[in-house]
């Protein structure tokens, strides 16, 4: 699968925050930092801006963990299906996987 977003890690540069531009989110590309996003000053008060900036900056790591968690969940569901656990568990697991896939597709700009 081809990576379509800027590779991580991303960093929220609170030192770079100013009264006009907000909190810049950057990624290191070889020997330089490139802009990824910005949480504007007018958007919210400082604690909320910083929380939003941390959340945005954690996106690459969250994506990686999401992918690993979905793989583990699919493996567990397959194992449960093979051991013939009750059907309610199967439906719940399948629904959780479908919901995760839908959220992933939305984040990628794709449709299922």
C-alpha positions as a Markdown table, in Angstrom:
| # | Residue | x | y | z |
|---|---|---|---|---|
| 1 | Unk | 0.0 | 0.0 | 0.0 |
| 2 | Unk | 1.3 | 3.4 | -1.0 |
| 3 | Unk | 1.6 | 6.0 | 1.8 |
| 4 | Unk | -0.4 | 9.1 | 0.9 |
| 5 | Unk | 0.2 | 11.3 | 3.9 |
| 6 | Unk | 3.4 | 12.8 | 5.2 |
| 7 | Unk | 5.4 | 10.2 | 7.1 |
| 8 | Unk | 5.7 | 10.6 | 10.9 |
| 9 | Unk | 6.6 | 11.3 | 13.4 |
| 10 | Unk | 4.9 | 14.7 | 13.5 |
| 11 | Unk | 5.7 | 17.3 | 16.1 |
| 12 | Unk | 3.6 | 20.0 | 17.7 |
| 13 | Unk | 6.0 | 23.0 | 17.9 |
| 14 | Unk | 4.7 | 24.9 | 20.9 |
| 15 | Unk | 7.9 | 27.0 | 20.9 |
| 16 | Unk | 6.9 | 28.1 | 17.4 |
| 17 | Unk | 3.4 | 29.2 | 18.5 |
| 18 | Unk | 2.8 | 32.9 | 18.2 |
| 19 | Unk | -0.2 | 35.3 | 18.5 |
| 20 | Unk | -0.8 | 35.3 | 14.7 |
| 21 | Unk | 0.0 | 31.8 | 13.3 |
| 22 | Unk | -1.0 | 29.4 | 16.1 |
| 23 | Unk | 0.7 | 26.0 | 16.7 |
| 24 | Unk | 2.6 | 24.6 | 13.8 |
| 25 | Unk | 2.7 | 20.8 | 13.2 |
| 26 | Unk | 5.8 | 19.7 | 11.4 |
| 27 | Unk | 7.5 | 16.5 | 10.2 |
| 28 | Unk | 11.2 | 15.9 | 9.8 |
| 29 | Unk | 12.2 | 15.2 | 6.2 |
| 30 | Unk | 15.8 | 14.3 | 6.1 |
| 31 | Unk | 17.6 | 17.4 | 7.4 |
| 32 | Unk | 14.6 | 19.9 | 7.5 |
| 33 | Unk | 11.2 | 20.2 | 9.0 |
| 34 | Unk | 8.2 | 20.5 | 6.7 |
| 35 | Unk | 4.8 | 21.9 | 7.7 |
| 36 | Unk | 2.0 | 19.4 | 8.0 |
| 37 | Unk | -0.8 | 21.4 | 9.7 |
| 38 | Unk | -1.4 | 24.4 | 11.8 |
| 39 | Unk | -3.8 | 25.0 | 14.7 |
| 40 | Unk | -4.8 | 28.6 | 14.4 |
| 41 | Unk | -4.9 | 31.1 | 17.3 |
| 42 | Unk | -8.4 | 32.3 | 16.7 |
| 43 | Unk | -9.8 | 28.7 | 16.9 |
| 44 | Unk | -9.7 | 28.2 | 20.6 |
| 45 | Unk | -8.0 | 29.1 | 23.9 |
| 46 | Unk | -4.4 | 28.0 | 24.4 |
| 47 | Unk | -5.1 | 24.8 | 26.4 |
| 48 | Unk | -7.6 | 23.6 | 23.7 |
| 49 | Unk | -5.2 | 24.6 | 20.9 |
| 50 | Unk | -2.4 | 22.6 | 22.5 |
| 51 | Unk | -4.6 | 19.6 | 23.0 |
| 52 | Unk | -5.7 | 19.8 | 19.4 |
| 53 | Unk | -2.1 | 20.1 | 18.2 |
| 54 | Unk | -1.0 | 17.1 | 20.3 |
| 55 | Unk | -3.9 | 15.0 | 18.8 |
| 56 | Unk | -3.0 | 16.0 | 15.2 |
| 57 | Unk | 0.7 | 15.4 | 15.8 |
| 58 | Unk | -0.1 | 11.9 | 17.1 |
| 59 | Unk | -1.9 | 10.9 | 13.9 |
| 60 | Unk | 0.9 | 8.8 | 12.3 |
| 61 | Unk | 1.4 | 6.8 | 15.5 |
| 62 | Unk | -2.4 | 6.4 | 16.0 |
| 63 | Unk | -2.7 | 5.2 | 12.4 |
| 64 | Unk | 0.0 | 2.6 | 13.0 |
| 65 | Unk | -1.5 | 1.3 | 16.2 |
| 66 | Unk | -5.0 | 1.3 | 14.6 |
| 67 | Unk | -3.7 | -0.9 | 11.8 |
| 68 | Unk | -2.1 | -3.3 | 14.2 |
| 69 | Unk | -5.2 | -3.4 | 16.4 |
| 70 | Unk | -7.5 | -4.1 | 13.5 |
| 71 | Unk | -5.2 | -7.0 | 12.4 |
| 72 | Unk | -5.3 | -8.4 | 15.9 |
| 73 | Unk | -9.1 | -8.1 | 16.1 |
| 74 | Unk | -9.5 | -9.8 | 12.7 |
| 75 | Unk | -7.3 | -12.7 | 13.9 |
| 76 | Unk | -9.2 | -13.0 | 17.1 |
| 77 | Unk | -12.5 | -13.0 | 15.3 |
| 78 | Unk | -11.3 | -15.7 | 12.9 |
| 79 | Unk | -10.2 | -17.8 | 15.9 |
| 80 | Unk | -13.5 | -17.3 | 17.6 |
| 81 | Unk | -15.4 | -18.3 | 14.4 |
| 82 | Unk | -13.2 | -21.5 | 14.1 |
| 83 | Unk | -14.0 | -22.4 | 17.8 |
| 84 | Unk | -17.7 | -21.8 | 17.2 |
| 85 | Unk | -18.4 | -19.4 | 20.0 |
| 86 | Unk | -21.9 | -17.9 | 20.3 |
| 87 | Unk | -23.2 | -16.0 | 17.3 |
| 88 | Unk | -23.7 | -12.8 | 19.3 |
| 89 | Unk | -20.0 | -12.5 | 19.8 |
| 90 | Unk | -19.4 | -13.1 | 16.1 |
| 91 | Unk | -21.9 | -10.4 | 15.1 |
| 92 | Unk | -20.4 | -7.9 | 17.6 |
| 93 | Unk | -16.8 | -8.6 | 16.4 |
| 94 | Unk | -17.8 | -8.4 | 12.7 |
| 95 | Unk | -19.7 | -5.1 | 13.4 |
| 96 | Unk | -16.7 | -3.6 | 15.2 |
| 97 | Unk | -14.4 | -4.6 | 12.3 |
| 98 | Unk | -16.8 | -3.1 | 9.8 |
| 99 | Unk | -17.0 | 0.1 | 11.8 |
| 100 | Unk | -13.2 | 0.3 | 12.0 |
| 101 | Unk | -12.8 | -0.3 | 8.3 |
| 102 | Unk | -15.4 | 2.4 | 7.6 |
| 103 | Unk | -13.5 | 4.9 | 9.8 |
| 104 | Unk | -10.2 | 4.0 | 8.2 |
| 105 | Unk | -11.7 | 4.5 | 4.7 |
| 106 | Unk | -13.1 | 7.9 | 5.7 |
| 107 | Unk | -9.7 | 8.9 | 7.0 |
| 108 | Unk | -8.1 | 7.8 | 3.7 |
| 109 | Unk | -10.8 | 9.6 | 1.7 |
| 110 | Unk | -12.0 | 6.3 | 0.3 |
| 111 | Unk | -15.4 | 4.6 | 0.3 |
| 112 | Unk | -16.2 | 1.0 | 1.1 |
